[in-house]
Amino acid sequence: MLEIAIMRRIGRLGLLLVCASVGACGSSGDTGEHAQSSSSALTRAFSRLERENASSWTLSSDTEVHTAEGFGLSVQRIEGHSQRLLVDGITARDATLAFFTRFRAQYRMREPASEFSLVREERDALGMTHVRLQQVERGVPVKGAEAIAHYDDGGALRVIDMSYLPRLAALDLSPALSPEQALAAAQADLTSITRSEPALDTRIERAPALVIHARDGVAPALAYHLVLRTDAPHRMDYLVDAHSGEIRARFDDIETVDGSGTGVNGDTKTLHISQSGNTYSLTDDTRAASIQTYTLKNATSGLPGTLETSTSTTRWDTADPGAGAAVDAHYFAGVVYDYYKSAHGRAGIDGQNGAIISSVHYSSGLVNAFWDGQQMAYGDGDGGETARALSAALDVVGHELTHGVTQNTSALTYQGQTGALNESMSDIMGSVIEHSVKPDPVNNWLIGEAISPSHKPFRDFIHPANGEQPAHMSKYVNTQQDNGGVHINSGIPNNAFFLMTAAAPTTCPR
């Protein structure tokens, strides 16, 4: 009865008939003639949609994965303004599933109610309701396939973003390998690719779990998803075929920002610390989330290291190289937490006020900082030749902590275009956080300039080319390096953010 009631309310929405690829509404052998008929159906659907709702609707559609067998991970967005759908206690989950059920033929779905599981449903401060659904096949999640629907404060559907993998009914979901065998295959692979590095202590961060995985040019298959960590550091994300043991995909999920430097800028900062007997530590428990700062003492293993302590309330981390790095990391972590809490109502990195952990003095002469999936870590730089200790820059600290926020929200894969968006989001939030503390319409469009003796930034929003980055998709760099160019191509959305925020060009730069 609930579904019928929802269907009646959706009835006049008039779904846009979507064909996400040439083969989306027919066989993989469809011709240009079919494409033309699909285009005509699309035009008619838009006309009906706009007529019945008296509003404009837009569609964007793509296919990221398509194979000769007709498999495809279709990616699409519809955007407009429907009638009110969230009425009489109907949840956004129910309304979205009913929407898919009515138009399942166009989406190539069988039974949406059993093909999607609820990830979360939430109402924001503006009164909008957002629901995130994960595609599953017989209970097994389809990696990268999900639907996100957004409803306005009046209960009307405004946007559906979706990636969906059809035609999975015949897929064999009985693994030939055990989780232990999949783990062994990943461990062997990690050993082979880190052979040139010192012996590494490998740990299991994410135990093997079954997923359905699709990749370019290869039919979907059952796979084990797992994550291995080392002290190098590496955070290797693996997909191991559950039948053959083949490594279907892997990437290093350590999220970094490049930089250089030693020491701090010489300013005095107020710190919240803890006391145990005659010893003080950089542990801030004045906020709902505990902020803790550690030192690696130039090691590269044993994260987070040793809690930074002192016998004085005013004397911390005084030894070179990188003197004062712990002070900056500790203070700026609090600034970033406070910004997210006050500006966005967010309770820390994980949204649950989990501990915020930083480690300074990572390695020797390291011109880098990173988020490793659990905490931040900062190098001391190269002695001041090009930059100081990376934790001395608020935008860098904001960048790294934002990687944790991204991991706990959208979970953007740190690879290719999604990885570039991941990097850009960290740059953007680092810049915004810095600007919230010290407004500067010039320098706050730069990342890391505060730790460079020459004031040379790592990245430049206004002129990405200064950091050897493209500013437009026409200059997108296709590369196998840098996880598919995540630090290179982030210049594109960085520049877009600048243009949207501070400029009003009549034409886009090429």
C-alpha positions in Angstrom: 0.0 0.0 0.0 2.8 2.4 0.8 4.4 1.8 -2.6 1.0 2.4 -4.4 0.5 5.7 -2.5 4.0 6.9 -3.4 3.6 5.9 -7.0 0.4 7.9 -7.2 2.2 11.0 -5.9 5.1 10.4 -8.3 2.8 9.7 -11.2 2.8 13.2 -12.7 6.6 13.6 -12.4 7.0 12.0 -15.8 10.4 10.4 -15.8 13.0 11.5 -18.2 13.7 8.4 -20.4 17.4 7.9 -20.0 19.7 6.0 -22.3 23.1 6.4 -20.7 24.9 4.8 -23.6 24.2 3.6 -27.1 23.4 0.2 -25.7 21.5 1.3 -22.7 18.0 0.7 -24.1 18.8 -2.2 -26.4 21.5 -4.7 -27.3 25.2 -3.8 -27.5 24.9 -3.9 -31.3 22.5 -1.0 -31.6 23.2 1.3 -34.6 23.1 5.0 -35.2 19.4 4.6 -36.1 18.7 3.3 -32.6 20.7 6.3 -31.2 18.5 8.6 -33.2 15.3 7.0 -31.9 16.7 7.2 -28.4 17.4 10.9 -28.9 13.8 11.4 -30.1 12.4 9.6 -27.0 14.7 11.8 -24.9 13.3 14.9 -26.5 9.7 13.8 -25.9 10.5 12.9 -22.3 11.9 16.3 -21.6 8.9 18.0 -23.1 6.5 15.9 -21.0 8.6 16.4 -17.9 8.7 20.1 -18.3 5.0 20.4 -19.3 3.7 18.3 -16.3 5.8 20.2 -13.8 5.9 23.6 -15.3 9.6 23.8 -14.8 12.8 23.2 -16.7 14.7 19.9 -16.3 18.3 19.0 -17.3 20.1 15.7 -17.9 23.7 14.9 -17.9 24.7 11.3 -18.7 27.8 9.3 -19.3 29.0 5.7 -19.3 32.2 5.0 -17.4 32.3 1.2 -18.0 31.0 -0.5 -21.1 31.8 -3.9 -22.5 31.1 -5.9 -25.6 28.7 -8.0 -23.5 26.5 -5.0 -23.0 27.6 -4.3 -19.4 27.8 -0.7 -18.4 28.1 1.4 -15.2 25.8 4.2 -16.3 26.4 7.6 -14.7 23.6 10.1 -14.9 22.0 13.2 -13.2 18.5 14.6 -13.6 17.8 18.0 -12.1 14.6 20.0 -11.9 11.6 20.5 -9.6 8.9 17.9 -9.1 5.7 18.0 -7.2 5.9 17.4 -3.4 6.7 13.8 -2.8 7.7 13.6 0.9 4.2 13.6 2.4 2.2 11.6 4.9 5.4 10.1 6.5 6.9 8.9 3.3 10.7 8.9 3.6 13.1 10.0 1.0 14.3 6.4 0.7 10.7 5.1 0.0 10.0 7.9 -2.5 13.3 7.3 -4.4 12.8 3.5 -4.5 9.2 4.0 -5.7 10.5 6.4 -8.4 13.0 3.7 -9.6 10.3 1.0 -9.4 7.9 2.9 -11.7 10.6 3.6 -14.3 12.7 0.5 -13.8 12.5 -0.4 -17.5 14.2 2.8 -18.5 16.9 2.2 -15.8 17.2 -1.5 -16.7 16.4 -2.4 -13.1 14.6 -5.6 -12.0 13.4 -4.9 -8.4 14.8 -1.6 -7.0 13.6 -2.4 -3.5 16.0 -5.4 -3.4 18.7 -3.8 -5.5 19.4 -0.9 -3.2 20.3 -0.7 0.5 20.1 2.5 2.6 23.4 4.1 3.4 22.0 7.2 5.2 19.1 9.7 5.1 19.5 13.1 6.6 17.9 16.5 6.7 20.3 19.5 6.6 20.1 23.0 8.2 18.3 24.3 5.1 15.5 21.8 5.4 16.6 19.8 2.4 16.5 16.0 2.7 19.2 13.8 1.2 19.2 10.1 0.8 22.1 7.9 -0.3 21.5 4.3 -1.5 24.0 1.6 -2.3 23.3 -0.8 -5.2 23.5 -4.4 -4.1 23.0 -7.7 -6.0 21.7 -10.5 -3.7 23.1 -8.6 -0.8 26.6 -8.0 -2.3 27.4 -4.3 -2.8 28.3 -3.1 -6.3 31.4 -1.0 -5.9 31.0 2.6 -7.1 27.3 2.1 -7.9 24.9 4.2 -5.8 22.1 6.7 -6.0 21.9 10.0 -4.2 18.6 11.9 -4.2 18.0 15.4 -3.0 14.6 16.8 -1.9 14.0 20.5 -1.1 12.4 21.8 2.1 9.0 21.4 0.5 9.5 17.7 -0.2 9.9 18.1 -3.9 12.5 16.0 -5.8 15.3 18.3 -7.2 18.2 16.1 -8.1 19.0 12.4 -8.6 22.7 11.5 -9.1 23.2 7.8 -9.9 25.6 5.3 -11.1 24.1 1.9 -11.8 25.3 -1.5 -13.1 22.5 -3.5 -14.8 22.3 -7.1 -15.9 23.7 -8.8 -12.9 21.1 -11.5 -12.4 23.3 -14.2 -14.0 26.5 -13.2 -12.2 28.1 -16.0 -10.2 28.3 -14.7 -6.6 29.8 -17.9 -5.1 33.5 -17.2 -4.5 36.1 -19.8 -5.4 38.7 -18.2 -3.1 38.5 -17.7 0.7 39.1 -14.3 2.2 42.4 -15.6 3.5 43.5 -16.6 -0.1 42.5 -13.1 -1.4 44.5 -11.5 1.4 47.5 -13.6 0.6 47.3 -12.6 -3.1 47.2 -8.9 -2.1 50.1 -9.3 0.3 52.2 -11.0 -2.3 51.5 -8.2 -4.8 52.3 -5.5 -2.2 55.6 -7.3 -1.5 56.5 -7.3 -5.2 55.8 -3.6 -5.8 57.7 -2.5 -2.6 60.7 -4.8 -3.1 63.1 -1.9 -3.5 62.0 -0.3 -0.2 63.2 -1.3 3.3 61.4 -4.2 5.0 57.8 -3.0 5.7 55.5 -3.9 8.6 52.2 -4.7 6.8 48.9 -4.4 8.6 45.3 -5.2 7.5 43.2 -2.0 7.7 40.2 -3.4 6.0 39.6 -7.2 6.0 38.6 -8.8 2.7 34.9 -8.3 1.9 32.9 -9.4 -1.2 31.9 -6.7 -3.7 30.9 -6.7 -7.4 33.5 -4.8 -9.4 33.3 -3.5 -12.9 36.3 -2.0 -14.8 36.8 -0.6 -18.3 36.6 -3.2 -21.0 36.1 -6.2 -18.6 32.8 -7.7 -17.6 31.8 -7.3 -13.9 33.0 -9.9 -11.5 32.8 -10.9 -7.9 35.9 -9.6 -6.0 37.3 -9.1 -2.5 37.9 -5.5 -1.5 40.6 -5.0 1.1 43.1 -2.4 2.3 46.7 -3.0 3.5 48.8 -0.5 5.3 52.6 -0.2 5.7 54.9 2.2 7.5 56.5 3.6 4.3 53.7 4.9 4.2 51.4 3.0 1.8 47.7 2.5 2.1 47.0 0.0 -0.7 43.4 -0.4 -1.8 42.9 -3.8 -3.5 40.3 -5.6 -5.5 41.1 -9.3 -5.9 39.0 -11.5 -8.2 37.1 -13.9 -6.0 37.4 -16.7 -8.6 40.8 -16.4 -10.2 42.8 -14.5 -7.6 43.8 -11.9 -10.2 44.5 -8.4 -8.9 41.7 -6.5 -10.7 42.6 -3.1 -9.4 44.9 -1.5 -6.9 45.9 2.1 -5.9 47.8 3.8 -3.1 45.3 5.7 -1.0 47.8 7.9 0.9 46.5 11.4 0.3 49.2 14.0 0.2 50.1 17.7 -0.4 53.6 18.4 -1.6 55.7 20.9 0.2 59.1 21.7 1.8 60.6 23.4 4.9 61.9 23.3 8.4 60.9 25.1 11.6 58.0 27.5 12.2 57.3 31.1 11.6 58.3 32.3 15.1 54.8 33.3 16.2 53.4 32.5 19.6 50.2 30.5 19.8 47.9 29.7 22.7 47.6 25.9 23.2 45.2 23.7 25.1 47.2 21.0 26.7 46.8 18.2 29.4 48.8 17.5 32.5 49.8 14.3 34.3 51.8 14.9 37.3 54.7 17.1 36.4 54.4 16.3 32.7 52.3 18.1 30.1 51.2 16.8 26.8 49.8 18.1 23.5 46.4 16.7 24.2 43.4 19.0 23.9 40.3 17.7 25.5 38.5 21.1 25.7 36.5 20.2 22.6 34.2 17.3 22.0 36.9 15.7 19.9 40.2 15.0 21.5 43.1 16.6 19.6 46.4 14.8 20.0 49.8 15.7 18.6 52.7 13.2 18.4 56.2 13.1 17.1 57.9 10.5 14.9 61.4 11.8 15.7 62.3 11.5 12.0 61.2 7.9 11.8 58.9 6.5 9.1 57.3 3.7 11.1 55.3 3.3 14.2 52.6 5.9 13.5 51.4 7.9 15.4 54.7 7.8 17.3 55.3 9.3 20.8 52.9 11.8 22.3 54.6 15.3 22.4 55.3 16.1 26.0 57.1 18.8 28.0 57.9 19.7 31.7 56.9 23.3 30.9 53.6 24.7 29.8 55.4 27.2 27.5 58.3 25.2 26.0 57.5 22.7 23.3 59.3 20.9 20.5 62.4 23.1 20.5 64.9 20.9 18.7 65.9 21.3 15.1 65.0 20.4 12.4 61.4 21.5 12.3 61.4 23.2 15.7 57.9 24.2 16.6 56.2 21.9 14.1 54.2 20.2 16.9 52.9 23.6 18.1 51.6 24.5 14.7 50.0 21.1 14.0 48.3 21.1 17.4 47.0 24.7 17.2 45.9 24.5 13.6 44.1 21.2 14.1 41.9 23.0 16.7 41.3 25.9 14.3 40.2 23.5 11.6 37.9 21.6 14.0 36.3 24.9 15.2 35.7 26.0 11.6 33.9 22.8 10.6 31.9 23.0 13.8 30.9 26.6 13.6 30.5 27.0 9.8 29.0 23.6 9.0 27.9 22.0 12.2 30.2 19.1 11.7 31.5 17.1 14.6 35.1 16.5 13.6 36.7 14.4 10.9 34.3 11.5 11.2 31.2 13.5 12.1 31.2 11.6 15.5 33.9 13.7 17.3 36.5 11.0 16.9 40.0 11.8 17.9 42.0 14.1 15.7 45.6 12.8 15.6 48.6 14.5 14.1 52.2 13.4 13.9 55.1 15.7 13.1 58.8 15.1 12.2 57.9 12.3 9.9 61.1 11.1 8.1 64.1 13.4 7.5 64.0 16.3 5.0 60.5 15.3 3.8 58.8 17.8 1.7 55.4 16.3 2.1 52.4 15.9 4.4 49.6 13.3 4.1 46.4 11.9 5.4 46.8 8.1 5.8 43.2 7.1 6.3 43.3 7.6 10.1 45.5 10.6 10.9 47.6 13.5 9.6 51.4 13.3 9.3 53.8 16.2 8.4 57.4 16.3 7.2 60.0 18.8 8.3 60.8 20.0 4.8 64.3 20.4 3.3 66.0 22.7 5.8 64.4 25.9 4.5 65.7 25.8 1.0 62.2 25.8 -0.5 59.9 25.6 2.5 59.6 25.2 6.3 57.8 22.4 8.2 54.5 21.7 6.5 52.4 21.9 9.7 53.3 25.7 9.9 50.7 26.4 7.2 47.1 26.5 8.2 45.9 25.8 4.6 48.0 22.7 4.6 46.6 21.5 7.9 43.1 22.3 6.7 43.9 20.4 3.4 45.0 17.2 5.2 42.1 17.2 7.8 39.6 17.7 4.9 40.9 14.5 3.3 39.5 12.8 6.4 36.2 14.6 6.1 36.0 13.5 2.5 36.8 9.9 3.4 34.0 9.9 5.9 31.4 11.5 3.7 31.5 11.2 -0.1 34.4 8.7 0.0 35.8 10.0 -3.3 38.2 7.3 -4.7 41.7 8.7 -4.7 42.4 8.0 -8.3 41.8 9.8 -11.7 39.1 12.4 -11.8 37.5 11.5 -8.5 41.0 11.7 -6.9 41.5 15.2 -8.5 38.2 16.3 -7.0 39.3 14.8 -3.7 42.5 16.9 -3.8 40.7 20.0 -5.0 38.2 19.7 -2.2 41.0 19.7 0.3 42.7 22.7 -1.4 39.4 24.6 -1.4 38.6 24.0 2.2 42.2 24.7 3.3 41.9 28.0 1.5 38.5 28.8 2.9 39.6 27.9 6.4 42.6 30.2 6.2 40.5 33.0 4.8 38.1 32.6 7.7 40.9 33.3 10.1 42.9 35.9 8.2 41.1 37.3 5.2 43.4 38.0 2.3 41.9 38.2 -1.3 45.3 37.6 -2.8 47.4 35.2 -0.8 44.5 32.9 0.3 44.2 31.8 -3.3 47.6 30.1 -2.8 48.3 26.9 -1.0 51.3 26.6 1.2 52.8 30.0 0.6 53.2 30.6 4.3 56.0 28.0 4.6 58.0 29.0 1.6 60.9 31.4 2.1 60.3 32.7 -1.4 56.6 32.8 -1.0 56.2 30.3 -3.8 53.0 28.3 -3.3 52.4 24.6 -4.0 49.3 25.4 -5.9 47.7 28.6 -7.3 43.9 28.9 -7.8 44.0 31.9 -10.0 46.9 30.8 -12.2 47.1 27.0 -12.0 49.9 27.0 -14.5 52.2 28.4 -11.8 52.0 25.0 -10.2 52.2 23.2 -13.6 48.5 22.4 -13.5 45.8 22.7 -16.1 42.9 25.2 -15.6 40.4 23.7 -18.0 39.1 20.2 -19.0 40.5 20.8 -22.5 43.9 20.6 -20.9 43.2 17.6 -18.7 46.3 15.5 -18.2 45.9 11.7 -18.8 48.7 10.0 -16.9 49.4 6.8 -15.0 51.6 8.7 -12.5 50.3 10.4 -9.3 47.3 8.0 -9.1 46.1 9.3 -12.5 47.2 12.9 -11.9 45.2 13.7 -8.8 47.6 16.6 -7.8 47.9 17.8 -11.4 44.3 17.9 -12.5 43.0 19.3 -9.2 44.0 22.7 -10.8 40.8 22.5 -12.9 38.2 22.5 -10.1 40.5 24.8 -8.1 40.4 27.4 -10.8 36.6 26.9 -11.2 36.1 27.6 -7.5 38.1 30.8 -7.9 36.0 31.9 -10.9 32.8 31.1 -9.2 33.8 32.9 -6.0 35.8 35.9 -7.0 35.4 36.5 -10.7 32.7 36.8 -13.3 34.2 36.0 -16.7 32.2 36.3 -19.8 34.1 33.3 -21.3 35.8 30.4 -19.7 39.7 30.3 -19.9 41.1 27.7 -22.3 
